[in-house]
């Protein structure tokens, strides 16, 4: 029977990937750089494959290293979950988290599953509201932590993900070709709405706002019904949507930054644990659609993260 993998080596391996260098990883795992290098040589010997390759002065993961990264994260998470299940001093209490519904459908299932398995004695109280409302709730002490879109008018957040922002329409309708473009947006204070209208104004494209709502479900319904064009983060795309690009007359939008806001909690250890799970969950969630397969692929490798969907890409129906 083959010897099991060394979890300490896997932890160091993940630290190298997350920090981007052997030197910073050594600081994080409290080892010397030579000790970290030795750990990686032993891990490569155990796997029987090279995990890193040189690219100029930088080290990058090989294809086999990318494969191992997915398993390593799962193994380390299962290890923490197992220890938590037998820890008599496990975290216990209630934590209040806020999430915009633009992100809730895509991110909450992973976040809640990870956190609840590791902390079965902690109750999650979830509030879904727009970022500006959540930031206000944090300021008022009504939330312990919130996942938000980083906006100019909110205090800086801990950025955990850059998400492409896309023009979208229905794949079954040609509403984006109408002379006066019908639009569905959030409220006038919505940052995405402001960015979109600025680009439309700059291009001289005529438009009218037909639907306004803070509910992502309302905006999604208007788009899928072929009634309007909108802007959505890539994580909010749904089957039956089409991504619009330069060929359709729509300039690229800047990425939106997703971050964590923390409130003043009486149980900071619970908030810290949840923040860690949020960061790990968003790091593991891939682009929702595999361009090559044309099907949903929620278990794509980490290497697929950050790929933009091509303009004119059509999301398949249910």
N, C-alpha and C positions, 0 to 999 in steps of 0.2 A: 504494500500500500504506500502511495506517495506521501511524503511528509507534507503537512499543511503549510500554507503560506504564512509568513511572519507579518502580523498586523502592524507592528512597529515600522517595518519596512514600507508597508503600504501607506501608512500615515505620512511618512516622509516623502514618498512618491507623490501623493496628492498635494502636499505642501509645496513641492517644487513646481508642480503644474499651476497651482493657484497663485503663488507669489511671482512666478516667472523666472526664478533663478535658484541655483544651488545655494548661493550665498544667503539670500533672504530666507530660504527654507531652513538653513542651518540655524539662523537666529530664532525662527519660529519653533523649531523642535528642540532647541537648546542643545545642539551638538556642534562640533567643529565641522568645517566644510569638508575636511578629509574623511571624517566619520560618515557624513552624508553620502559622499562619493562611494565609500566602501559599501554602505548599505545598498546603494543602487546596483553596484557590480554584483553583489550577492543575490539581489532580486532578479537581475537579468540571468544569472546562472541558474536560479531556481526555475524561472519561466522558460529558459532556453531560447530566448529571443532578445534582440536589442530593443531597448525601450526609448532611447534617445539617439538623435543624430545631430551633427553639427550643421549649422546654417550660418556661415560667417563666424562671428564670435559668440553666437547664441546657440543654445541647445533647444531643439524642438522634439516633440514626440514623434516616434515612428508610427506607422499604421498599427503595429502590434501594441505600442504604448497607448494609443487611443483606445484600443479594445480593452486593455487592462484597466484603464482609468474608470470605465463604466462599472466593471466588477469590483474594483477597489473601493469606490464610493459606497456601493451596496454592502460590501462586507463590513466596512467601518461603521456604517449606519446600523446594521444588524447587531454588531458588537455593542454599540451604545444602547440600543433598544433592549438587548438581553440583560445587560447590567442594570438598566433602569427597572426592569420587571422584578428584580430581586433586591432592590435597594429599599430598605426600610425607611431611609431618610429621603425618599424620592420627593420631588416637588409636588406641592399640594396647594390648591387655592383656585382663584378665578383670574383670568386675564381677559381684558377687553381689547379687541382688535378691530380696526376699521379698514375696509377695502372698497375701492370704487367698483361698481358692477361691471365696468369695462374689463377688469382683471379677474373678477370673482370666479366666473365660470371656468376660466383656464387655469388659474393658479391655486385657488382655495382647496380643491380636492387633494392635491399633492401636499400642500402645507398642513392641512388639518390631519391627514392620514399620518404623515411623518411625526408631527408633534404629539398627537394623541397616543400613538403606539409607544412612544418613548416616555410620555408623561400622562399615564392613564388617570391620575388623580387630579389633574388640572382641568377645570371647566373653561371652555372657550366661549366668550360672548362676542358675537360677530355683528358689526354694523356695516351696511353697504350704503355709502353716500359718495358724492363727488369729492375730489381732493380738497377743494377750498373748504367744504364743510368739515371734512375729517381733520384738517389742520386746525380749524377753530375748536373742534371737540378736544383735540390734544391740548390746546392752549387753556381751555376751560377745565381740564382735569377729568374729562368724561371718558377718555380713552387712554389705555396704557401704551399702545403701539398702533401704527397705521402704515399700510403700504400705499404710497401715493405717487402721483406724477410730479416730478420736480418742476415747480413753477417759479416765476420771478417774484410773485407776491407772497410766497410762503417761505418760511425759514429753511435753510439748507437741510437736505436729508442725506442719509447714508445710501449712496447709489449702489444698487445691487443688480441692475440690468439695464441695458440699452435696447429699446424695442423700436423696430422700424414702424413709422407712421405712414399709412398708405391711403391713396384714393381708392374707393371701392364703389361698385355698382352691381346691379343684378346681372347674372350671367345669361338670363333668359329675356332680357329687355335691352333696348338701345337708348335708355333715358339719358345717357351721357352724351349723346349726339344731338340733343335738343338745342335749338337756337338760344333759348334762355334756360340756363341750367338749373333744374330744381335741386335744392340742397336740403339735407337733414343734418342738424347740428345740435350740440349742447347749448346751454344758455349763453347769452352774449359775453359773459365773463370767461367762457371756456377757452383755454389757451390754444387747443387744436383748432377751434373755430376761427380764432383770430389769425393763426398762421395760414389757414386755408383761404380765408377771404383776402388776405394780403396778397397771396400768390395769384388768385383769380383777378383781383383788381390790377395787379402789375401786368398781367397778360392781356388785359382788356376783354376778358371773358364775361359776358353778361350772365347773371345768375339771380335767383330769388330764393329766399329761405322759406320753404314750405312747412318744415317740421322742426320744432324746437323742444328739446327735452333733456333732462339730466339722466334719464333712464337709457342705458345702452340697449335694452330690449326694444324700446320704441324706435330708436335710430336703426337698429338692425332690421326690424319689421318693415320700415319704410324702404330700406335698400332692397331687401329680398322681394318685396312686392313690386319692384320696378318703378317706384314713385319718386325716388330721389337718389342722388349721389351723396356720399359722405366721406369722412376720413376716420379711419379706425386703426388702432395698433394691430400689428400682425397677429398677436395672441387672440384678438377678438374676431378674426375672420371666421366665417361660417360657410358650410357647404352651400353652393348656389351663388356665391359671390364671385365677382371678377375684379382683379387688380388692374387699375388704370395707370398708364405711364405717359412718357413723352409722345409716343406714337398716337395717343388718344387726345393729346393737347393738354396734358396735366404734368406740371413740373414736379420734380421730386420734393418731398417734404423732409424736414429734418427729423432725426430720431427723437423719440421721447425717452426721457430718463426716469426710471422707476426706482424709488428709494424708500427708506424706512424712516419714519418719524417716531421718536420715543417721548412719552409723557413722563410726568413725575409719579412713579408708582411706589407703593409701599412694599412691593415684592419685585425688586429689580432683577433678582435671579431668575424669576419666571420670564420676565420680559427679555432678558439676555438669551435664555434658552429658545424662546419663540423666534427672536431675531435671527439666531443661528439657523434654525430650521427653515425660515423664510429664504435666507440667502442660499442655503444648500438646495432647497427645492427649485428656486428660480434658476440656479446654475445648472440643474439637471434637466429642466424642461426644454425640449428642443423646438425648432420650427415645426408648427403643427402639420405641415404637408410635405411629403417627400416629392421633390420635383421629378425625380426619375420614375418613381412607381405610380404617381398620380393618386395615391391613396393616403389616408391619414396614417401618420407614423409617430405615435406618442413615445416610442422607446428608441428614437434615433440616437446615434452616438453623439457624444459631446462635440465631435468635429463638425457636426451639422449646424451647431448653434451659430446664429449670426448671419446665416445665409438669407438674403432677401428673396422673396418670391418675385419672379420675373413679371414685368408689366404685361397685361393681357392674360395673365395666368387665371384660369377658371377653377374655382373650388368645386369638386364633384358634388352631386346632390346626395341627399340622405339615402 
